[in-house]
Amino acid sequence: MRILVINPNSSKHMTEHIRAEILRIKRDDTEVTVVANAGAPPAIESARDVALAVPPLLEQVKRANEEGYDAVIIACFSDPGLQAAREVSDILVLGIEETTLHVAAMLGHKFTILTPLAKRIPAKEREVRGYGLESALASVRSLDLSVSETDADPQATKARILEVARQARDEDGAEVIVLGCAGMVGYAKDVERELGLVVLDPTSVAFKIAEGLIESRVRHSKQGLYFAVSIRQQ
């Protein structure tokens, strides 16, 4: 099977960080390509950033269809362009946010999302409502770090994740922690061991689910919500 993982921002460093984790967890028979999104902002921290990232991202999704990939993963915890990507795609497209939030709701009574910046908390709460999971949300907590900072200093990022996740467990009743940024990739198991919580790395979760869905020959429906002219006819 062939999977394209798109980092929707243009950061090469974050893309390499994502690639390293994907190569660690992938099946031996899975061929994976991890790419940045040329022409997008270096980090996605606002609705404007999302809007700027979507046009070049959709072009990459179209090319993935033409080049014989089996699935595309949008590796940003805002799921930029997810619905549009499914409209223009005849292959499976997963967003790491939607996928992981549904998994989190299955694994415990309440989950907490850790997001880099406090100003993004309202957006995350709205996205949870949009995915129909508000009743399973314990809280959204901020690391008070920019997206770029989460990717730049691993030790500081891990320490902050531990601190805020502990607060979510003790004060909010969280049973599951969702690391709400691709810049936090690679920390889940260490935090899980230290706190005794389920900790989900959305990029890893979405990737492993994609492998399973491909093997099961499952993709999104084209009959209603994601109906559009076939990619081959555009």
LUMVEXTOR-334272 format. One record per residue (C-alpha): x, y negated, z negated. Coordinates in Angstrom, 1 decimal. Last residue first. Layout:
<c1 = X&c2 = Y&c3 = Z>
...
This chain:
<c1 = -11.6&c2 = -17.6&c3 = 13.4>
<c1 = -13.1&c2 = -14.4&c3 = 14.8>
<c1 = -10.6&c2 = -12.0&c3 = 13.3>
<c1 = -11.0&c2 = -13.6&c3 = 9.9>
<c1 = -14.6&c2 = -12.6&c3 = 10.0>
<c1 = -17.1&c2 = -15.5&c3 = 9.9>
<c1 = -18.1&c2 = -16.0&c3 = 6.3>
<c1 = -20.0&c2 = -14.1&c3 = 3.5>
<c1 = -18.3&c2 = -14.3&c3 = 0.1>
<c1 = -21.4&c2 = -14.9&c3 = -1.9>
<c1 = -23.7&c2 = -12.8&c3 = 0.3>
<c1 = -22.8&c2 = -9.7&c3 = 2.4>
<c1 = -19.0&c2 = -9.8&c3 = 2.5>
<c1 = -18.5&c2 = -7.7&c3 = -0.6>
<c1 = -15.1&c2 = -7.7&c3 = -2.4>
<c1 = -12.8&c2 = -4.8&c3 = -1.9>
<c1 = -12.7&c2 = -1.1&c3 = -2.9>
<c1 = -10.7&c2 = 1.7&c3 = -1.2>
<c1 = -10.1&c2 = 3.5&c3 = -4.5>
<c1 = -6.3&c2 = 3.3&c3 = -3.9>
<c1 = -6.7&c2 = -0.4&c3 = -3.1>
<c1 = -8.8&c2 = -0.9&c3 = -6.2>
<c1 = -6.2&c2 = 0.7&c3 = -8.4>
<c1 = -3.2&c2 = -1.2&c3 = -7.0>
<c1 = -5.3&c2 = -4.5&c3 = -7.3>
<c1 = -6.0&c2 = -3.6&c3 = -11.0>
<c1 = -2.2&c2 = -3.3&c3 = -11.6>
<c1 = -1.6&c2 = -6.6&c3 = -10.0>
<c1 = -4.4&c2 = -8.4&c3 = -11.8>
<c1 = -3.2&c2 = -7.2&c3 = -15.2>
<c1 = 0.5&c2 = -8.1&c3 = -14.4>
<c1 = -0.4&c2 = -11.6&c3 = -13.3>
<c1 = -2.8&c2 = -12.1&c3 = -16.2>
<c1 = -0.3&c2 = -11.2&c3 = -19.0>
<c1 = -2.6&c2 = -9.9&c3 = -21.7>
<c1 = -1.9&c2 = -9.7&c3 = -25.4>
<c1 = -3.8&c2 = -7.1&c3 = -27.5>
<c1 = -3.0&c2 = -8.1&c3 = -31.1>
<c1 = -0.6&c2 = -6.6&c3 = -33.7>
<c1 = 1.2&c2 = -9.9&c3 = -34.0>
<c1 = 4.9&c2 = -9.0&c3 = -33.4>
<c1 = 4.3&c2 = -6.1&c3 = -31.0>
<c1 = 1.7&c2 = -8.0&c3 = -29.0>
<c1 = 4.0&c2 = -11.0&c3 = -28.7>
<c1 = 6.8&c2 = -8.8&c3 = -27.3>
<c1 = 4.4&c2 = -7.0&c3 = -25.0>
<c1 = 2.9&c2 = -10.2&c3 = -23.5>
<c1 = 6.0&c2 = -12.3&c3 = -22.9>
<c1 = 6.8&c2 = -11.4&c3 = -19.2>
<c1 = 4.7&c2 = -14.0&c3 = -17.4>
<c1 = 4.1&c2 = -17.2&c3 = -19.4>
<c1 = 4.7&c2 = -19.4&c3 = -16.3>
<c1 = 1.8&c2 = -17.6&c3 = -14.7>
<c1 = -0.4&c2 = -19.6&c3 = -17.1>
<c1 = -3.2&c2 = -18.6&c3 = -19.5>
<c1 = -1.6&c2 = -15.9&c3 = -21.6>
<c1 = -4.8&c2 = -14.2&c3 = -22.8>
<c1 = -4.9&c2 = -13.2&c3 = -26.4>
<c1 = -7.3&c2 = -10.5&c3 = -27.6>
<c1 = -8.7&c2 = -10.0&c3 = -31.1>
<c1 = -9.3&c2 = -13.7&c3 = -31.7>
<c1 = -10.9&c2 = -14.5&c3 = -35.1>
<c1 = -10.5&c2 = -18.3&c3 = -34.7>
<c1 = -8.3&c2 = -19.1&c3 = -37.7>
<c1 = -6.0&c2 = -16.1&c3 = -38.2>
<c1 = -5.9&c2 = -14.7&c3 = -34.7>
<c1 = -5.9&c2 = -18.0&c3 = -32.9>
<c1 = -3.3&c2 = -19.4&c3 = -35.3>
<c1 = -1.1&c2 = -16.3&c3 = -34.7>
<c1 = -1.4&c2 = -16.9&c3 = -30.9>
<c1 = -0.3&c2 = -20.5&c3 = -31.4>
<c1 = 2.8&c2 = -19.6&c3 = -33.3>
<c1 = 3.8&c2 = -16.6&c3 = -31.1>
<c1 = 3.2&c2 = -18.5&c3 = -27.9>
<c1 = 5.4&c2 = -21.4&c3 = -29.3>
<c1 = 8.2&c2 = -19.1&c3 = -30.1>
<c1 = 8.0&c2 = -17.4&c3 = -26.7>
<c1 = 8.1&c2 = -20.7&c3 = -24.9>
<c1 = 11.1&c2 = -22.0&c3 = -26.9>
<c1 = 13.0&c2 = -18.8&c3 = -26.1>
<c1 = 12.0&c2 = -18.7&c3 = -22.4>
<c1 = 13.0&c2 = -22.3&c3 = -21.7>
<c1 = 12.2&c2 = -23.3&c3 = -18.0>
<c1 = 8.9&c2 = -21.5&c3 = -17.2>
<c1 = 6.8&c2 = -22.9&c3 = -20.0>
<c1 = 8.4&c2 = -26.3&c3 = -19.4>
<c1 = 7.3&c2 = -26.4&c3 = -15.8>
<c1 = 3.7&c2 = -25.7&c3 = -16.8>
<c1 = 3.9&c2 = -28.5&c3 = -19.3>
<c1 = 4.0&c2 = -27.6&c3 = -23.0>
<c1 = 1.6&c2 = -28.5&c3 = -25.7>
<c1 = 1.0&c2 = -24.8&c3 = -26.3>
<c1 = -2.7&c2 = -25.4&c3 = -26.1>
<c1 = -5.6&c2 = -23.3&c3 = -27.6>
<c1 = -8.8&c2 = -22.1&c3 = -25.9>
<c1 = -11.1&c2 = -20.5&c3 = -28.4>
<c1 = -13.0&c2 = -17.4&c3 = -29.5>
<c1 = -14.5&c2 = -16.7&c3 = -26.0>
<c1 = -16.7&c2 = -13.6&c3 = -25.7>
<c1 = -20.0&c2 = -15.5&c3 = -25.6>
<c1 = -18.6&c2 = -17.8&c3 = -22.9>
<c1 = -18.0&c2 = -14.9&c3 = -20.5>
<c1 = -20.3&c2 = -15.7&c3 = -17.5>
<c1 = -17.4&c2 = -16.4&c3 = -15.1>
<c1 = -18.5&c2 = -20.1&c3 = -14.8>
<c1 = -18.6&c2 = -20.4&c3 = -18.6>
<c1 = -15.0&c2 = -19.2&c3 = -18.8>
<c1 = -14.1&c2 = -21.8&c3 = -16.1>
<c1 = -15.8&c2 = -24.6&c3 = -18.0>
<c1 = -13.8&c2 = -23.7&c3 = -21.2>
<c1 = -10.6&c2 = -23.6&c3 = -19.1>
<c1 = -11.4&c2 = -27.0&c3 = -17.6>
<c1 = -12.1&c2 = -28.5&c3 = -21.1>
<c1 = -8.8&c2 = -27.1&c3 = -22.4>
<c1 = -6.7&c2 = -28.5&c3 = -19.6>
<c1 = -5.9&c2 = -31.8&c3 = -21.4>
<c1 = -4.3&c2 = -29.7&c3 = -24.2>
<c1 = -1.5&c2 = -28.5&c3 = -21.9>
<c1 = 0.0&c2 = -25.1&c3 = -21.5>
<c1 = -3.1&c2 = -22.9&c3 = -21.9>
<c1 = -3.4&c2 = -20.0&c3 = -24.4>
<c1 = -6.8&c2 = -18.3&c3 = -23.9>
<c1 = -8.4&c2 = -16.7&c3 = -26.9>
<c1 = -10.5&c2 = -13.5&c3 = -26.8>
<c1 = -13.4&c2 = -12.3&c3 = -28.9>
<c1 = -14.9&c2 = -8.9&c3 = -29.6>
<c1 = -12.1&c2 = -6.9&c3 = -28.1>
<c1 = -10.9&c2 = -5.0&c3 = -25.0>
<c1 = -13.8&c2 = -5.5&c3 = -22.6>
<c1 = -13.9&c2 = -9.3&c3 = -22.7>
<c1 = -10.2&c2 = -9.4&c3 = -22.1>
<c1 = -10.6&c2 = -7.3&c3 = -18.9>
<c1 = -13.2&c2 = -9.8&c3 = -17.6>
<c1 = -10.9&c2 = -12.7&c3 = -18.5>
<c1 = -8.0&c2 = -10.9&c3 = -16.7>
<c1 = -9.7&c2 = -10.6&c3 = -13.3>
<c1 = -11.2&c2 = -14.1&c3 = -13.2>
<c1 = -7.9&c2 = -15.7&c3 = -14.2>
<c1 = -5.5&c2 = -13.6&c3 = -12.1>
<c1 = -7.5&c2 = -14.3&c3 = -8.9>
<c1 = -8.0&c2 = -11.2&c3 = -6.7>
<c1 = -8.4&c2 = -11.0&c3 = -2.9>
<c1 = -9.1&c2 = -7.7&c3 = -1.2>
<c1 = -8.9&c2 = -7.7&c3 = 2.6>
<c1 = -11.3&c2 = -9.1&c3 = 5.2>
<c1 = -10.3&c2 = -12.6&c3 = 4.1>
<c1 = -11.7&c2 = -16.1&c3 = 5.0>
<c1 = -14.5&c2 = -16.0&c3 = 2.6>
<c1 = -12.4&c2 = -14.3&c3 = -0.1>
<c1 = -9.9&c2 = -17.1&c3 = 0.1>
<c1 = -12.7&c2 = -19.7&c3 = -0.1>
<c1 = -13.9&c2 = -18.1&c3 = -3.3>
<c1 = -10.4&c2 = -18.0&c3 = -4.8>
<c1 = -9.2&c2 = -21.4&c3 = -3.7>
<c1 = -7.3&c2 = -22.1&c3 = -6.9>
<c1 = -7.8&c2 = -19.3&c3 = -9.5>
<c1 = -6.9&c2 = -21.7&c3 = -12.3>
<c1 = -4.6&c2 = -19.2&c3 = -14.0>
<c1 = -2.3&c2 = -19.1&c3 = -11.0>
<c1 = -1.1&c2 = -15.9&c3 = -9.3>
<c1 = -3.5&c2 = -15.6&c3 = -6.4>
<c1 = -3.3&c2 = -11.9&c3 = -5.6>
<c1 = -3.7&c2 = -10.7&c3 = -2.0>
<c1 = -4.6&c2 = -7.2&c3 = -1.0>
<c1 = -4.1&c2 = -4.5&c3 = 1.7>
<c1 = -1.5&c2 = -6.4&c3 = 3.8>
<c1 = -1.5&c2 = -5.8&c3 = 7.5>
<c1 = 0.1&c2 = -8.9&c3 = 8.9>
<c1 = -3.1&c2 = -10.5&c3 = 10.2>
<c1 = -4.8&c2 = -10.3&c3 = 6.9>
<c1 = -1.8&c2 = -11.6&c3 = 5.1>
<c1 = -1.6&c2 = -14.5&c3 = 7.6>
<c1 = -5.1&c2 = -15.6&c3 = 6.7>
<c1 = -4.3&c2 = -15.5&c3 = 3.0>
<c1 = -1.2&c2 = -17.6&c3 = 3.7>
<c1 = -3.2&c2 = -20.2&c3 = 5.6>
<c1 = -5.7&c2 = -20.3&c3 = 2.7>
<c1 = -2.8&c2 = -21.1&c3 = 0.3>
<c1 = -1.7&c2 = -24.0&c3 = 2.5>
<c1 = -5.2&c2 = -25.6&c3 = 2.3>
<c1 = -5.7&c2 = -24.7&c3 = -1.5>
<c1 = -2.7&c2 = -26.3&c3 = -3.2>
<c1 = -3.8&c2 = -29.9&c3 = -2.8>
<c1 = -7.2&c2 = -29.3&c3 = -4.3>
<c1 = -5.7&c2 = -27.4&c3 = -7.2>
<c1 = -3.3&c2 = -30.2&c3 = -7.9>
<c1 = -6.2&c2 = -32.7&c3 = -7.9>
<c1 = -8.1&c2 = -30.5&c3 = -10.3>
<c1 = -5.1&c2 = -30.8&c3 = -12.7>
<c1 = -2.0&c2 = -29.0&c3 = -13.9>
<c1 = -0.8&c2 = -27.0&c3 = -11.0>
<c1 = 2.9&c2 = -27.2&c3 = -10.8>
<c1 = 5.4&c2 = -28.0&c3 = -8.0>
<c1 = 2.5&c2 = -29.4&c3 = -5.9>
<c1 = 1.7&c2 = -27.5&c3 = -2.7>
<c1 = 3.4&c2 = -27.9&c3 = 0.6>
<c1 = 5.1&c2 = -24.5&c3 = 0.5>
<c1 = 3.1&c2 = -22.1&c3 = -1.6>
<c1 = 5.6&c2 = -19.7&c3 = -3.2>
<c1 = 5.9&c2 = -16.1&c3 = -2.2>
<c1 = 5.9&c2 = -12.6&c3 = -3.7>
<c1 = 5.9&c2 = -9.6&c3 = -1.3>
<c1 = 5.1&c2 = -6.2&c3 = -2.6>
<c1 = 5.3&c2 = -2.7&c3 = -1.1>
<c1 = 3.7&c2 = -0.2&c3 = -3.5>
<c1 = 5.0&c2 = 3.4&c3 = -3.3>
<c1 = 7.2&c2 = 3.1&c3 = -6.5>
<c1 = 4.3&c2 = 1.6&c3 = -8.4>
<c1 = 4.7&c2 = -1.9&c3 = -9.6>
<c1 = 5.6&c2 = -2.9&c3 = -13.1>
<c1 = 9.2&c2 = -4.2&c3 = -13.0>
<c1 = 8.9&c2 = -5.5&c3 = -9.4>
<c1 = 5.9&c2 = -7.6&c3 = -10.5>
<c1 = 7.8&c2 = -9.0&c3 = -13.5>
<c1 = 10.8&c2 = -10.1&c3 = -11.4>
<c1 = 8.6&c2 = -11.5&c3 = -8.7>
<c1 = 6.8&c2 = -13.7&c3 = -11.2>
<c1 = 10.0&c2 = -15.2&c3 = -12.5>
<c1 = 11.3&c2 = -15.7&c3 = -8.9>
<c1 = 8.1&c2 = -17.6&c3 = -8.1>
<c1 = 8.5&c2 = -19.7&c3 = -11.2>
<c1 = 12.0&c2 = -20.7&c3 = -10.0>
<c1 = 10.8&c2 = -21.4&c3 = -6.4>
<c1 = 8.2&c2 = -23.8&c3 = -7.6>
<c1 = 5.8&c2 = -24.6&c3 = -4.8>
<c1 = 2.5&c2 = -23.9&c3 = -6.6>
<c1 = 0.0&c2 = -21.3&c3 = -5.6>
<c1 = 2.3&c2 = -18.4&c3 = -6.5>
<c1 = 1.0&c2 = -15.9&c3 = -3.9>
<c1 = 1.3&c2 = -12.2&c3 = -4.4>
<c1 = 1.0&c2 = -10.2&c3 = -1.2>
<c1 = 0.2&c2 = -6.5&c3 = -1.7>
<c1 = 1.1&c2 = -3.6&c3 = 0.6>
<c1 = 0.0&c2 = 0.0&c3 = 0.0>
